[in-house]
Amino acid sequence: MSNPTAAMLVIGDEILSGRTRDSNMHFLAQELTKHGIDLKEVRVVADDAGSIVSATQALRDAYDYVFTSGGIGPTHDDITADCIACAFGVSIGVRDDARAILAERYERMGTELNEARLRMARIPDGARLIDNPVSGAPGFSIGNVHVMAGVPAVFEAMVASVLPQLAGGAPLVSQTVRFDRPEGDIAGPLARLAEEYPALSIGSYPFIQNGAYGANIVIRGSDASLVNEAILKLTALFADGTT
Amino acid sequence: MSNPTAAMLVIGDEILSGRTRDSNMHFLAQELTKHGIDLKEVRVVADDAGSIVSATQALRDAYDYVFTSGGIGPTHDDITADCIACAFGVSIGVRDDARAILAERYERMGTELNEARLRMARIPDGARLIDNPVSGAPGFSIGNVHVMAGVPAVFEAMVASVLPQLAGGAPLVSQTVRFDRPEGDIAGPLARLAEEYPALSIGSYPFIQNGAYGANIVIRGSDASLVNEAILKLTALFADGTT
């Protein structure tokens, strides 16, 4: 009855060095939530073969779906496809269908399909291609692992290609109440409310805004009427301090 | 001779559901890079005891430093301190020094130090407190693990409290050249340059801007003159296509 689970593996030195701020994690998290797939874990690792292989193996064993971003371009530091092949114990080489996609695209653009670009047609044996309507070079799915590009526009297009093919679950219903008072004021009654509704997930997300403390209380569950009931109780508990 | 290594553990359902976009990872990555500490891995896990405990154990065994964010507030879903105690096999309870910090602060503010707020004085045995100049409630360090708040303003203040106490290494020197041409055009010569300079890390970070493809080539290393030499060679290789 519970939703399928997922993990994401973000591959890229540039995220870990602070050079680039990742946006793919936030995008994927939102898309999976809409699709009824529960994102349970994200790992960010460097462009390092050992790290990529061992993270892939750990995550694909633990979750229903794994989504990766980054490291499938034409340059020497793009090693994701080889690492995924290694993690699955399959061979990898330039595949005709992927080569044909690149050849058609580059011919149309008047660009040479050189040796570096041909690296992007290297696909692990047994994988299915993921359509890339933005820049041509495909991603691929093998087993429960979906391998996509790191450039946000391409990553997002690939997610749109893959997601409709995957079984989702019931999208969670979520309602939020904002309290303009510190968490410590509401924590006691909130804990009792959470005990009263074990089927719901009740989270408190504090913030500081213009020097004042507040918290967004988010109640999530698959039963919309139960979420509604708990939200009404929550607002009644603190009728004087919500906005 | 190499720099100390680090991992970050981000704790929070709100990141995984896509409700909140994490900013602490990007902030910490930049601060660690300045301090000569190499961030090697980030994990994001839910507010789930098993996930927090096992990720903490895996990361503290694998890296010199571990930094966590999230889950140390007063509400029922704040379970990080208990999980860290469990990961280290030590007991946890309200500690006098932490309670004194909270009591002093709340008395000054005319706020009740209620049972929920007192949760924030629960500190694993043997931990050292991390100063929180923003909102009082301390973080803590135990072994090589530094436990901090998730609210960005508090997380950033705690990083500023902790980082000067940690041994860093040589900050990496990094230079970037932007190419307004697709990666596939430059990948071949770039790979040969990377082979010529094994002591340097040469990364290619593609982008799409206004529909045109380009890439930032980043060369990093601890030897500034070697980085400079490689950058000069790189620009000479493609003298006609850089900006």
Interface residues (C-beta under 8 A of the other chain):
Chain A: V10 D13 E14 I15 L16 S17 G18 R19 T20 R21 D22 S23 M25 H26 F27 L28 A29 Q30 E31 L32 T33 D38 L39 K40 E41 V42 R43 V44 V45 A46 D47 S51 G73 P74 T75 H76 D77 D78 T111 N114 E115 A116 R117 R119 M120 V134 S135 G150 V151 A153 V154 L172 S174 P182 E183 G184 I186 A187 G188 L190 A191 A194 S201 I202 G203 S204 Y205 P206 F207 I208 Y213 A215 V218 R220
Chain B: V10 D13 E14 I15 L16 S17 G18 R19 T20 R21 D22 S23 M25 H26 F27 L28 A29 Q30 E31 L32 T33 D38 L39 K40 E41 V42 R43 V44 V45 A46 D47 S51 G73 P74 T75 H76 D77 D78 T111 N114 E115 A116 R117 R119 M120 V134 S135 G150 V151 A153 V154 L172 S174 P182 E183 G184 I186 A187 G188 L190 A191 A194 S201 I202 G203 S204 Y205 P206 F207 I208 Y213 A215 V218 R220
